Amino acid sequence: MTAEYAIIIMAAVAFAGVLVAIVRSEQIREMLVTLVENALGSGG
């Protein structure tokens, strides 16, 4: 494994951690649901 692969894996793990934090946040989840509902509702 080269250093490039190690950096890519660390970045992917960090990104996954951010996604988990977003999903577990009630306020952000509600905001995303509202955003999707508005997008689907205004689509026609």
Secondary structure, 3 states (H helix, E strand, C coil): CCHHHHHHHHHHHHHHHHHHHHHHCHHHHHHHHHHHHHHHHHCC
